[in-house]
Amino acid sequence: MKLVLKNVRISYPKLVEPVSFNGSEPKYEVNLLIPKTDTATVEAVNAAIVGAIEADLKRGAKSVLKTPVKPLPTLLKDGDDKPDPSQNGHWILTAKTKDAPKLVTTTHEIVTGDAIRETFYGGRYVSASLYIAPYNMGRKGVAARLQALLDSGEGEPFGGGARTIEDLFDLDTDDILNSFE
């Protein structure tokens, strides 16, 4: 079931290349931060979970789950339980994919290579296109597959750190070019 989340903040993006944990299949990954005050988005996430499960169970013999899931699984983790203060006051939804997600700018250009880190950093606001699907691998649940991120063009980097050489050294472009003479 398709789910689009608008104006969410990304955290801990792994979007340049897939990452493997403890020998698992390498995947691209991003945490999406949803303010706890955004009840409409939380309701949309929960509705997508229910919709994905119901659609799966209607498939009968081809169902992944085979039987209803009790209790209803969630995709949201409580950011207040995390040590990172940037996640406090938010629900965290982790989305993964083994295939490179589409990463798009505000002008609808595809972002690739080093530009990914410059555009999709922790703290950036995005719209996220996800696919919510059930799984049954010894335990039943639902997962969010990351399909695409659309950059909003806004968002201070978490930690407030400088992001460019110019910022790091308080230089303008002419100063950098003159330093090579």
PyMOL commands that set and color helices and strands:
alter all, ss='L'
color gray80, all
select helices_A, chain A and resi 39-57+60-62+79-81+85-87+115-119+158-160+165-169+173-178
alter helices_A, ss='H'
color red, helices_A
select strands_A, chain A and resi 2-19+27-35+76-78+90-97+102-104+125-136+140-151
alter strands_A, ss='S'
color yellow, strands_A
deselect
rebuild
show_as cartoon
